[in-house]
Amino acid sequence: MPKKINFKVDVAKGCVPVVEVDTVAQALYVYFQRGVKIAKTVVQSQWPLVAGDLDKNGSVIGVDAC
């Protein structure tokens, strides 16, 4: 059984995270910002895959899990 993965994401006041679930791919993506170019993707875990997309300032754009 995979270990428990914990992480904290600080969001700007007024930011409403949006969760997108892909049942076919058995994955989810949580958007914290829309329309921002991804500068870097940081992988937190290989299995299950948990990765965070960051903007040029290091702020979280979104988190992907599958």
PDB file of N, CA, C and O in Angstrom, chain B, residues numbered from 101:
ATOM      1  N   MET B 101       0.838  -1.180   0.000  1.00  0.00           N
ATOM      2  CA  MET B 101       0.000   0.000   0.000  1.00  0.00           C
ATOM      3  C   MET B 101       0.881   1.240   0.000  1.00  0.00           C
ATOM      4  O   MET B 101       1.860   1.291   0.744  1.00  0.00           O
ATOM      5  N   PRO B 102       0.556   2.257  -0.825  1.00  0.00           N
ATOM      6  CA  PRO B 102       1.375   3.467  -0.886  1.00  0.00           C
ATOM      7  C   PRO B 102       1.365   4.227   0.433  1.00  0.00           C
ATOM      8  O   PRO B 102       0.386   4.200   1.179  1.00  0.00           O
ATOM      9  N   LYS B 103       2.472   4.902   0.700  1.00  0.00           N
ATOM     10  CA  LYS B 103       2.543   5.712   1.904  1.00  0.00           C
ATOM     11  C   LYS B 103       1.625   6.928   1.772  1.00  0.00           C
ATOM     12  O   LYS B 103       1.247   7.310   0.664  1.00  0.00           O
ATOM     13  N   LYS B 104       1.279   7.517   2.879  1.00  0.00           N
ATOM     14  CA  LYS B 104       0.443   8.711   2.900  1.00  0.00           C
ATOM     15  C   LYS B 104       1.295   9.914   2.492  1.00  0.00           C
ATOM     16  O   LYS B 104       2.405  10.092   2.993  1.00  0.00           O
ATOM     17  N   ILE B 105       0.777  10.727   1.594  1.00  0.00           N
ATOM     18  CA  ILE B 105       1.508  11.893   1.105  1.00  0.00           C
ATOM     19  C   ILE B 105       0.795  13.145   1.581  1.00  0.00           C
ATOM     20  O   ILE B 105      -0.384  13.342   1.287  1.00  0.00           O
ATOM     21  N   ASN B 106       1.498  13.986   2.309  1.00  0.00           N
ATOM     22  CA  ASN B 106       0.940  15.244   2.809  1.00  0.00           C
ATOM     23  C   ASN B 106       1.716  16.410   2.231  1.00  0.00           C
ATOM     24  O   ASN B 106       2.943  16.363   2.146  1.00  0.00           O
ATOM     25  N   PHE B 107       1.022  17.440   1.840  1.00  0.00           N
ATOM     26  CA  PHE B 107       1.682  18.676   1.439  1.00  0.00           C
ATOM     27  C   PHE B 107       0.714  19.826   1.632  1.00  0.00           C
ATOM     28  O   PHE B 107      -0.502  19.632   1.638  1.00  0.00           O
ATOM     29  N   LYS B 108       1.255  21.018   1.788  1.00  0.00           N
ATOM     30  CA  LYS B 108       0.457  22.212   2.032  1.00  0.00           C
ATOM     31  C   LYS B 108       0.662  23.177   0.874  1.00  0.00           C
ATOM     32  O   LYS B 108       1.787  23.390   0.421  1.00  0.00           O
ATOM     33  N   VAL B 109      -0.432  23.755   0.402  1.00  0.00           N
ATOM     34  CA  VAL B 109      -0.364  24.744  -0.670  1.00  0.00           C
ATOM     35  C   VAL B 109      -1.027  26.016  -0.164  1.00  0.00           C
ATOM     36  O   VAL B 109      -2.219  26.014   0.146  1.00  0.00           O
ATOM     37  N   ASP B 110      -0.275  27.090  -0.077  1.00  0.00           N
ATOM     38  CA  ASP B 110      -0.844  28.379   0.295  1.00  0.00           C
ATOM     39  C   ASP B 110      -1.427  29.029  -0.953  1.00  0.00           C
ATOM     40  O   ASP B 110      -0.772  29.084  -1.994  1.00  0.00           O
ATOM     41  N   VAL B 111      -2.652  29.519  -0.847  1.00  0.00           N
ATOM     42  CA  VAL B 111      -3.300  30.170  -1.985  1.00  0.00           C
ATOM     43  C   VAL B 111      -3.593  31.620  -1.647  1.00  0.00           C
ATOM     44  O   VAL B 111      -3.790  31.978  -0.486  1.00  0.00           O
ATOM     45  N   ALA B 112      -3.617  32.448  -2.681  1.00  0.00           N
ATOM     46  CA  ALA B 112      -3.897  33.860  -2.499  1.00  0.00           C
ATOM     47  C   ALA B 112      -5.344  34.061  -2.066  1.00  0.00           C
ATOM     48  O   ALA B 112      -6.221  33.272  -2.418  1.00  0.00           O
ATOM     49  N   LYS B 113      -5.582  35.100  -1.318  1.00  0.00           N
ATOM     50  CA  LYS B 113      -6.937  35.419  -0.884  1.00  0.00           C
ATOM     51  C   LYS B 113      -7.824  35.585  -2.117  1.00  0.00           C
ATOM     52  O   LYS B 113      -7.456  36.271  -3.071  1.00  0.00           O
ATOM     53  N   GLY B 114      -8.975  34.961  -2.086  1.00  0.00           N
ATOM     54  CA  GLY B 114      -9.890  35.048  -3.213  1.00  0.00           C
ATOM     55  C   GLY B 114      -9.686  33.970  -4.257  1.00  0.00           C
ATOM     56  O   GLY B 114     -10.486  33.843  -5.184  1.00  0.00           O
ATOM     57  N   CYS B 115      -8.613  33.184  -4.117  1.00  0.00           N
ATOM     58  CA  CYS B 115      -8.338  32.093  -5.057  1.00  0.00           C
ATOM     59  C   CYS B 115      -9.221  30.905  -4.697  1.00  0.00           C
ATOM     60  O   CYS B 115      -9.258  30.471  -3.546  1.00  0.00           O
ATOM     61  N   VAL B 116      -9.920  30.393  -5.675  1.00  0.00           N
ATOM     62  CA  VAL B 116     -10.772  29.224  -5.455  1.00  0.00           C
ATOM     63  C   VAL B 116     -10.190  28.057  -6.251  1.00  0.00           C
ATOM     64  O   VAL B 116     -10.274  28.047  -7.479  1.00  0.00           O
ATOM     65  N   PRO B 117      -9.603  27.075  -5.566  1.00  0.00           N
ATOM     66  CA  PRO B 117      -9.061  25.916  -6.276  1.00  0.00           C
ATOM     67  C   PRO B 117     -10.164  25.161  -7.029  1.00  0.00           C
ATOM     68  O   PRO B 117     -11.294  25.053  -6.552  1.00  0.00           O
ATOM     69  N   VAL B 118      -9.820  24.647  -8.200  1.00  0.00           N
ATOM     70  CA  VAL B 118     -10.753  23.871  -9.013  1.00  0.00           C
ATOM     71  C   VAL B 118     -10.165  22.475  -9.176  1.00  0.00           C
ATOM     72  O   VAL B 118      -9.003  22.327  -9.554  1.00  0.00           O
ATOM     73  N   VAL B 119     -10.966  21.455  -8.892  1.00  0.00           N
ATOM     74  CA  VAL B 119     -10.520  20.072  -9.012  1.00  0.00           C
ATOM     75  C   VAL B 119     -11.113  19.473 -10.280  1.00  0.00           C
ATOM     76  O   VAL B 119     -12.326  19.499 -10.485  1.00  0.00           O
ATOM     77  N   GLU B 120     -10.238  18.933 -11.130  1.00  0.00           N
ATOM     78  CA  GLU B 120     -10.659  18.269 -12.367  1.00  0.00           C
ATOM     79  C   GLU B 120     -10.321  16.786 -12.227  1.00  0.00           C
ATOM     80  O   GLU B 120      -9.166  16.435 -11.986  1.00  0.00           O
ATOM     81  N   VAL B 121     -11.323  15.912 -12.375  1.00  0.00           N
ATOM     82  CA  VAL B 121     -11.130  14.474 -12.236  1.00  0.00           C
ATOM     83  C   VAL B 121     -11.286  13.818 -13.598  1.00  0.00           C
ATOM     84  O   VAL B 121     -12.283  14.031 -14.289  1.00  0.00           O
ATOM     85  N   ASP B 122     -10.293  13.016 -13.983  1.00  0.00           N
ATOM     86  CA  ASP B 122     -10.338  12.252 -15.227  1.00  0.00           C
ATOM     87  C   ASP B 122     -10.536  10.788 -14.841  1.00  0.00           C
ATOM     88  O   ASP B 122      -9.587  10.115 -14.440  1.00  0.00           O
ATOM     89  N   THR B 123     -11.774  10.294 -14.963  1.00  0.00           N
ATOM     90  CA  THR B 123     -12.068   8.935 -14.542  1.00  0.00           C
ATOM     91  C   THR B 123     -11.447   7.892 -15.461  1.00  0.00           C
ATOM     92  O   THR B 123     -11.157   6.780 -15.019  1.00  0.00           O
ATOM     93  N   VAL B 124     -11.237   8.228 -16.728  1.00  0.00           N
ATOM     94  CA  VAL B 124     -10.621   7.296 -17.668  1.00  0.00           C
ATOM     95  C   VAL B 124      -9.151   7.085 -17.312  1.00  0.00           C
ATOM     96  O   VAL B 124      -8.677   5.950 -17.259  1.00  0.00           O
ATOM     97  N   ALA B 125      -8.435   8.180 -17.069  1.00  0.00           N
ATOM     98  CA  ALA B 125      -7.007   8.096 -16.730  1.00  0.00           C
ATOM     99  C   ALA B 125      -6.781   7.819 -15.244  1.00  0.00           C
ATOM    100  O   ALA B 125      -5.648   7.596 -14.817  1.00  0.00           O
ATOM    101  N   GLN B 126      -7.852   7.834 -14.464  1.00  0.00           N
ATOM    102  CA  GLN B 126      -7.776   7.682 -13.018  1.00  0.00           C
ATOM    103  C   GLN B 126      -6.793   8.686 -12.422  1.00  0.00           C
ATOM    104  O   GLN B 126      -5.865   8.326 -11.697  1.00  0.00           O
ATOM    105  N   ALA B 127      -7.026   9.945 -12.750  1.00  0.00           N
ATOM    106  CA  ALA B 127      -6.136  11.021 -12.315  1.00  0.00           C
ATOM    107  C   ALA B 127      -6.955  12.235 -11.894  1.00  0.00           C
ATOM    108  O   ALA B 127      -8.137  12.354 -12.218  1.00  0.00           O
ATOM    109  N   LEU B 128      -6.301  13.128 -11.169  1.00  0.00           N
ATOM    110  CA  LEU B 128      -6.948  14.395 -10.859  1.00  0.00           C
ATOM    111  C   LEU B 128      -5.927  15.521 -10.935  1.00  0.00           C
ATOM    112  O   LEU B 128      -4.725  15.312 -10.766  1.00  0.00           O
ATOM    113  N   TYR B 129      -6.437  16.717 -11.194  1.00  0.00           N
ATOM    114  CA  TYR B 129      -5.605  17.911 -11.250  1.00  0.00           C
ATOM    115  C   TYR B 129      -6.321  19.001 -10.473  1.00  0.00           C
ATOM    116  O   TYR B 129      -7.510  19.238 -10.686  1.00  0.00           O
ATOM    117  N   VAL B 130      -5.613  19.657  -9.584  1.00  0.00           N
ATOM    118  CA  VAL B 130      -6.169  20.763  -8.819  1.00  0.00           C
ATOM    119  C   VAL B 130      -5.527  22.049  -9.328  1.00  0.00           C
ATOM    120  O   VAL B 130      -4.318  22.244  -9.207  1.00  0.00           O
ATOM    121  N   TYR B 131      -6.363  22.929  -9.905  1.00  0.00           N
ATOM    122  CA  TYR B 131      -5.890  24.213 -10.409  1.00  0.00           C
ATOM    123  C   TYR B 131      -5.956  25.264  -9.308  1.00  0.00           C
ATOM    124  O   TYR B 131      -6.976  25.388  -8.630  1.00  0.00           O
ATOM    125  N   PHE B 132      -4.879  26.018  -9.128  1.00  0.00           N
ATOM    126  CA  PHE B 132      -4.870  27.147  -8.217  1.00  0.00           C
ATOM    127  C   PHE B 132      -4.791  28.458  -8.989  1.00  0.00           C
ATOM    128  O   PHE B 132      -5.186  29.510  -8.487  1.00  0.00           O
ATOM    129  N   GLN B 133      -4.276  28.382 -10.212  1.00  0.00           N
ATOM    130  CA  GLN B 133      -4.187  29.542 -11.110  1.00  0.00           C
ATOM    131  C   GLN B 133      -4.503  29.055 -12.516  1.00  0.00           C
ATOM    132  O   GLN B 133      -4.136  27.938 -12.881  1.00  0.00           O
ATOM    133  N   ARG B 134      -5.173  29.874 -13.299  1.00  0.00           N
ATOM    134  CA  ARG B 134      -5.471  29.542 -14.702  1.00  0.00           C
ATOM    135  C   ARG B 134      -4.786  30.569 -15.596  1.00  0.00           C
ATOM    136  O   ARG B 134      -4.623  31.729 -15.216  1.00  0.00           O
ATOM    137  N   GLY B 135      -4.386  30.131 -16.787  1.00  0.00           N
ATOM    138  CA  GLY B 135      -3.809  31.048 -17.760  1.00  0.00           C
ATOM    139  C   GLY B 135      -2.384  31.475 -17.455  1.00  0.00           C
ATOM    140  O   GLY B 135      -1.901  32.462 -18.009  1.00  0.00           O
ATOM    141  N   VAL B 136      -1.705  30.744 -16.580  1.00  0.00           N
ATOM    142  CA  VAL B 136      -0.324  31.066 -16.215  1.00  0.00           C
ATOM    143  C   VAL B 136       0.582  29.992 -16.806  1.00  0.00           C
ATOM    144  O   VAL B 136       0.281  28.801 -16.718  1.00  0.00           O
ATOM    145  N   LYS B 137       1.692  30.415 -17.409  1.00  0.00           N
ATOM    146  CA  LYS B 137       2.629  29.482 -18.032  1.00  0.00           C
ATOM    147  C   LYS B 137       3.384  28.682 -16.967  1.00  0.00           C
ATOM    148  O   LYS B 137       3.876  29.241 -15.986  1.00  0.00           O
ATOM    149  N   ILE B 138       3.466  27.372 -17.177  1.00  0.00           N
ATOM    150  CA  ILE B 138       4.209  26.495 -16.265  1.00  0.00           C
ATOM    151  C   ILE B 138       5.699  26.653 -16.538  1.00  0.00           C
ATOM    152  O   ILE B 138       6.160  26.456 -17.662  1.00  0.00           O
ATOM    153  N   ALA B 139       6.453  27.014 -15.487  1.00  0.00           N
ATOM    154  CA  ALA B 139       7.896  27.185 -15.618  1.00  0.00           C
ATOM    155  C   ALA B 139       8.652  25.935 -15.168  1.00  0.00           C
ATOM    156  O   ALA B 139       9.748  25.651 -15.651  1.00  0.00           O
ATOM    157  N   LYS B 140       8.040  25.184 -14.224  1.00  0.00           N
ATOM    158  CA  LYS B 140       8.736  24.024 -13.667  1.00  0.00           C
ATOM    159  C   LYS B 140       7.708  23.055 -13.086  1.00  0.00           C
ATOM    160  O   LYS B 140       6.695  23.467 -12.522  1.00  0.00           O
ATOM    161  N   THR B 141       7.987  21.775 -13.233  1.00  0.00           N
ATOM    162  CA  THR B 141       7.174  20.743 -12.607  1.00  0.00           C
ATOM    163  C   THR B 141       8.042  20.004 -11.593  1.00  0.00           C
ATOM    164  O   THR B 141       9.135  19.541 -11.919  1.00  0.00           O
ATOM    165  N   VAL B 142       7.548  19.899 -10.369  1.00  0.00           N
ATOM    166  CA  VAL B 142       8.274  19.246  -9.290  1.00  0.00           C
ATOM    167  C   VAL B 142       7.534  17.963  -8.930  1.00  0.00           C
ATOM    168  O   VAL B 142       6.356  18.000  -8.572  1.00  0.00           O
ATOM    169  N   VAL B 143       8.231  16.824  -9.025  1.00  0.00           N
ATOM    170  CA  VAL B 143       7.634  15.536  -8.692  1.00  0.00           C
ATOM    171  C   VAL B 143       7.872  15.262  -7.209  1.00  0.00           C
ATOM    172  O   VAL B 143       9.013  15.238  -6.747  1.00  0.00           O
ATOM    173  N   GLN B 144       6.776  15.055  -6.468  1.00  0.00           N
ATOM    174  CA  GLN B 144       6.860  14.779  -5.039  1.00  0.00           C
ATOM    175  C   GLN B 144       6.913  13.279  -4.779  1.00  0.00           C
ATOM    176  O   GLN B 144       7.511  12.834  -3.800  1.00  0.00           O
ATOM    177  N   SER B 145       6.283  12.499  -5.662  1.00  0.00           N
ATOM    178  CA  SER B 145       6.207  11.055  -5.469  1.00  0.00           C
ATOM    179  C   SER B 145       6.068  10.392  -6.830  1.00  0.00           C
ATOM    180  O   SER B 145       5.395  10.921  -7.715  1.00  0.00           O
ATOM    181  N   GLN B 146       6.702   9.235  -7.000  1.00  0.00           N
ATOM    182  CA  GLN B 146       6.598   8.498  -8.252  1.00  0.00           C
ATOM    183  C   GLN B 146       5.376   7.590  -8.273  1.00  0.00           C
ATOM    184  O   GLN B 146       4.726   7.456  -9.310  1.00  0.00           O
ATOM    185  N   TRP B 147       5.050   6.955  -7.126  1.00  0.00           N
ATOM    186  CA  TRP B 147       3.868   6.091  -7.071  1.00  0.00           C
ATOM    187  C   TRP B 147       3.168   6.246  -5.744  1.00  0.00           C
ATOM    188  O   TRP B 147       3.753   5.894  -4.720  1.00  0.00           O
ATOM    189  N   PRO B 148       1.996   6.733  -5.701  1.00  0.00           N
ATOM    190  CA  PRO B 148       1.300   7.291  -6.851  1.00  0.00           C
ATOM    191  C   PRO B 148       1.983   8.580  -7.294  1.00  0.00           C
ATOM    192  O   PRO B 148       2.609   9.268  -6.489  1.00  0.00           O
ATOM    193  N   LEU B 149       1.858   8.896  -8.565  1.00  0.00           N
ATOM    194  CA  LEU B 149       2.488  10.109  -9.085  1.00  0.00           C
ATOM    195  C   LEU B 149       1.798  11.332  -8.491  1.00  0.00           C
ATOM    196  O   LEU B 149       0.585  11.500  -8.617  1.00  0.00           O
ATOM    197  N   VAL B 150       2.587  12.177  -7.847  1.00  0.00           N
ATOM    198  CA  VAL B 150       2.108  13.457  -7.343  1.00  0.00           C
ATOM    199  C   VAL B 150       3.125  14.494  -7.789  1.00  0.00           C
ATOM    200  O   VAL B 150       4.305  14.414  -7.447  1.00  0.00           O
ATOM    201  N   ALA B 151       2.652  15.475  -8.562  1.00  0.00           N
ATOM    202  CA  ALA B 151       3.555  16.501  -9.089  1.00  0.00           C
ATOM    203  C   ALA B 151       2.892  17.868  -8.982  1.00  0.00           C
ATOM    204  O   ALA B 151       1.670  17.994  -9.066  1.00  0.00           O
ATOM    205  N   GLY B 152       3.716  18.874  -8.799  1.00  0.00           N
ATOM    206  CA  GLY B 152       3.220  20.244  -8.723  1.00  0.00           C
ATOM    207  C   GLY B 152       3.783  21.074  -9.865  1.00  0.00           C
ATOM    208  O   GLY B 152       4.974  20.995 -10.167  1.00  0.00           O
ATOM    209  N   ASP B 153       2.931  21.868 -10.498  1.00  0.00           N
ATOM    210  CA  ASP B 153       3.364  22.795 -11.546  1.00  0.00           C
ATOM    211  C   ASP B 153       3.543  24.176 -10.931  1.00  0.00           C
ATOM    212  O   ASP B 153       2.665  24.678 -10.228  1.00  0.00           O
ATOM    213  N   LEU B 154       4.706  24.788 -11.212  1.00  0.00           N
ATOM    214  CA  LEU B 154       5.046  26.090 -10.630  1.00  0.00           C
ATOM    215  C   LEU B 154       5.195  27.145 -11.711  1.00  0.00           C
ATOM    216  O   LEU B 154       5.570  26.837 -12.842  1.00  0.00           O
ATOM    217  N   ASP B 155       4.898  28.407 -11.356  1.00  0.00           N
ATOM    218  CA  ASP B 155       5.125  29.513 -12.282  1.00  0.00           C
ATOM    219  C   ASP B 155       6.560  30.007 -12.121  1.00  0.00           C
ATOM    220  O   ASP B 155       7.321  29.425 -11.348  1.00  0.00           O
ATOM    221  N   LYS B 156       6.943  31.059 -12.829  1.00  0.00           N
ATOM    222  CA  LYS B 156       8.329  31.551 -12.799  1.00  0.00           C
ATOM    223  C   LYS B 156       8.749  32.070 -11.433  1.00  0.00           C
ATOM    224  O   LYS B 156       9.943  32.182 -11.156  1.00  0.00           O
ATOM    225  N   ASN B 157       7.770  32.392 -10.561  1.00  0.00           N
ATOM    226  CA  ASN B 157       8.071  32.881  -9.214  1.00  0.00           C
ATOM    227  C   ASN B 157       8.060  31.770  -8.172  1.00  0.00           C
ATOM    228  O   ASN B 157       8.303  32.022  -6.991  1.00  0.00           O
ATOM    229  N   GLY B 158       7.776  30.533  -8.607  1.00  0.00           N
ATOM    230  CA  GLY B 158       7.731  29.406  -7.690  1.00  0.00           C
ATOM    231  C   GLY B 158       6.375  29.199  -7.039  1.00  0.00           C
ATOM    232  O   GLY B 158       6.237  28.359  -6.150  1.00  0.00           O
ATOM    233  N   SER B 159       5.371  29.956  -7.469  1.00  0.00           N
ATOM    234  CA  SER B 159       4.017  29.791  -6.933  1.00  0.00           C
ATOM    235  C   SER B 159       3.353  28.595  -7.615  1.00  0.00           C
ATOM    236  O   SER B 159       3.592  28.325  -8.792  1.00  0.00           O
ATOM    237  N   VAL B 160       2.527  27.894  -6.867  1.00  0.00           N
ATOM    238  CA  VAL B 160       1.865  26.692  -7.391  1.00  0.00           C
ATOM    239  C   VAL B 160       0.740  27.071  -8.339  1.00  0.00           C
ATOM    240  O   VAL B 160      -0.152  27.849  -8.001  1.00  0.00           O
ATOM    241  N   ILE B 161       0.809  26.495  -9.543  1.00  0.00           N
ATOM    242  CA  ILE B 161      -0.255  26.657 -10.530  1.00  0.00           C
ATOM    243  C   ILE B 161      -1.273  25.535 -10.347  1.00  0.00           C
ATOM    244  O   ILE B 161      -2.482  25.757 -10.411  1.00  0.00           O
ATOM    245  N   GLY B 162      -0.760  24.326 -10.120  1.00  0.00           N
ATOM    246  CA  GLY B 162      -1.649  23.192  -9.963  1.00  0.00           C
ATOM    247  C   GLY B 162      -0.904  21.970  -9.465  1.00  0.00           C
ATOM    248  O   GLY B 162       0.325  21.910  -9.490  1.00  0.00           O
ATOM    249  N   VAL B 163      -1.692  20.981  -9.006  1.00  0.00           N
ATOM    250  CA  VAL B 163      -1.135  19.733  -8.507  1.00  0.00           C
ATOM    251  C   VAL B 163      -1.805  18.586  -9.247  1.00  0.00           C
ATOM    252  O   VAL B 163      -3.028  18.556  -9.387  1.00  0.00           O
ATOM    253  N   ASP B 164      -1.004  17.647  -9.717  1.00  0.00           N
ATOM    254  CA  ASP B 164      -1.473  16.501 -10.489  1.00  0.00           C
ATOM    255  C   ASP B 164      -1.233  15.240  -9.672  1.00  0.00           C
ATOM    256  O   ASP B 164      -0.170  15.074  -9.074  1.00  0.00           O
ATOM    257  N   ALA B 165      -2.227  14.347  -9.648  1.00  0.00           N
ATOM    258  CA  ALA B 165      -2.067  13.061  -8.962  1.00  0.00           C
ATOM    259  C   ALA B 165      -2.697  11.972  -9.814  1.00  0.00           C
ATOM    260  O   ALA B 165      -3.807  12.127 -10.323  1.00  0.00           O
ATOM    261  N   CYS B 166      -1.974  10.868  -9.962  1.00  0.00           N
ATOM    262  CA  CYS B 166      -2.523   9.720 -10.692  1.00  0.00           C
ATOM    263  C   CYS B 166      -1.778   8.459 -10.300  1.00  0.00           C
ATOM    264  O   CYS B 166      -2.086   7.379 -10.803  1.00  0.00           O
TER     265      CYS B 166
END
